[in-house]
Amino acid sequence: MPAAYASLEKRSELVRAAKELLHEQGFHRTSLAHVAERARVPLGNVHYYFKTKESLAEAVIAAHGAEISAQFQAWTENFSDPRQRLRRLIRWPLDGAEHVARFGCPHGSLCQELEKLEAGTPLATAGARLLAVYVDWAELQFRALGRRAKDARALALQLVSSVQGTMLLAHTLRSTELLAEQLRRVERWLGDTLSPPQARSRA
């Protein structure tokens, strides 16, 4: 039993190290040797748990997906109003503003890089699912606010693309100030979008 526990801990540590490296330097510039060095384990241990860099990247994507889903679930439980949940989505990048400005979104940047792999490969497909989790969750919030399915989907796509585009621009220009300013604009857009039609017509 202790050996199994240690095994699980070591695998988790390797995934954690790989998450950091994939965010900081990307998939193509990261090797299993880099992960072993960051995790402070012998390279042979990495090969024991992950035969290829691709299999380790898939584990990283799964870990990201679990964390995103857990965060969304926490917002759902803590905020009864879907408007508040959507605002939390917009403000989420500010929790790690310095890292976003330096390395980009840990999810969006990884998806973008993996999409450059051969179309339809398991790794590219797995990466694409990360942003799909964002869109699906945002769509549920808009539908909870009474929007029809097609409209809710369109609004979810617009919201997620706006937040992701903001992070890309903030990373490109290395600016946390830009990140905060543009996210405030996205939040104002959300407020205008969710205001009653008569209020929008008076604005």
N, C-alpha and C positions, 0 to 999 in steps of 0.2 A: 504493500500500500504506500509506504513512504516513497518508494522508487517511482511509482505511478504519479504521485503528487509532484515530485521533483521534475519528472518528465513534462508534465503539463505546465509547470512554472517556466521551464526552460523554453518550451515552444512559445509561450506567451511573450517571453522576453525577446525572442527572435522576431516575432511579429511586431512588437513595439519598436524595436530598433529599425526594422525595415520600413515601418510607417514613417518614422522620422526622416530616414534617408531618401525615400521616394518623394517626400514633400520637399526636402531641401535641395536635392540634386537630380531628381527625376529617375525614371525607370532605366533608361538606356545607360546612364552614367553610374548606376549602382550595381555592384557585383555582390555575390554571396560572401566574398572575402570582406567587403566593406561592412556587411551586416554582422559578420562574425566579430570583426574588430569593435564595432559600436556596442554589440551585446556582451563583449568580453568573454567569448566562448571560443573554443577551438573550431577551425573551419570544418573539421570532420563532423562535429555535432550538428552544424547547419545541414550538411548533406544527409544526416540521419533523419531529420525531420522534413526536409524539403529537398527533393532530388534536383530541382531546377529553380532558376530565378522566377520563372513563370508561376510555378506552384506556390512560391512564397508570396508573389504579388497577388495571387488569387486569395490567399489567406488574409493579406492586408485589406483587400477590397471587402471581404466578408466582415472583417473587424470594423471597418469604416461603416458598413451598412448597419451593423448591429448598434453602433454608437449613435448613428443618425436616428434610427428607429426608436432607440431608448430616449433620446432627447425629445423627439416629437411626442412620444407617449407622455413624458413628464409635462410638457406644455399643455397637452390635452387634459391631463389630470389637474393641473394647477390653475388653468385659466378657463373659465366657463364660456367666455365670449370668444368666438373664432377670430374676431378682430384683434384681440390681444395676442392670440397665438401667431397670427400672421405678422404682427409687429415684432414679435420676438424673433421670427425668422429673419426679418430685415436687419435687426440689430445684432444678430448672432455673430457676424464677422467682427464686430467691435470687441468681442471677448478676447480675440487674438489678433488685434489690429497690427501689432508690430510684425508678427509672423506672416500675416496676409500681405502686408506691404513688401516684405522681403522675399517671400517664396510663393505667394499666390494662395488661392484656395486649395486646401489639401485634397478636396474631392474633385473640384472642377479641373484643376491643372492635371491631375492624374488621368481623369477621363479624356481630356484633350490629347494627352500624349499617347494613351493606349489606342485611341481611335486612329492613329497614324499607322498602327500595325495592319497586317493584312485583314481586310474586311471579313467578318464572320468568325474570326478566331475566338476561342473561348475567353481569352484574356480581354480582348476588345469588347466582347459582349458583356462580360462581367463588369467591366468598368462603366459601360453605358448605364447599367442598372442603378448606379449611385445617384446620378442626377434624376433618374426616373422616380426614385423614392421621394425626392424633393417635390417634384411636380405632382405626383399622385397625392401627397399629403396636403399640399396647398389647394389642390382641386377639391378635396374633401371639405376644407374650411370654407371655400367659396360656396360650395353646395349647401353647407350648413347655414349659410347666410341667405339662402333662398335663390341663388343663381341657378339657372337651368344648366344642364350637363354641358352643352357645347360652350356656353358662355363661361362657365366655371373652369373648363379646361383651358380656354384661351387666356383667361385672366391668370391662371396658375403658370402657364408658360411665359407670359409676359413678366410676371413677378420674379420668377426664378431666373429668367434671362437677364433681367435688370440687376438683380443682386450679383449674379455671376459676372456680368459685364463690368459692374462697379469694382469688384475685386480684381479682375484682370487689369483694368485701367490703373487702379491704385498700386498694383504690383509693378506694372510697367514703368510708372512714374515714381515708384518708391515713396508713396505719400500716404501717411495715416490721416492727414488732414483731408485730403481728397476723398478718402474712403468714408470718413464721417460725414462730410458735406453731401456727397452723392447719395449715401444711404438715407439722409434726411429728405432728400428730394424724392426718393422712392417711397418713403413713408408718407410724404405729402400726397403723392400720386395715389397711394392706397386709400388715404382718407377721402380724397375727392371721388375716387371710384366707388367707395362704399357709402357716400353720403346720399340722402334721398334725391331723386331726380329734380324736385322743385328747388332744393338747396343748390344743386349744380347749376340750374338755369339762372339763379339770382347772382351767382358768383361772377 
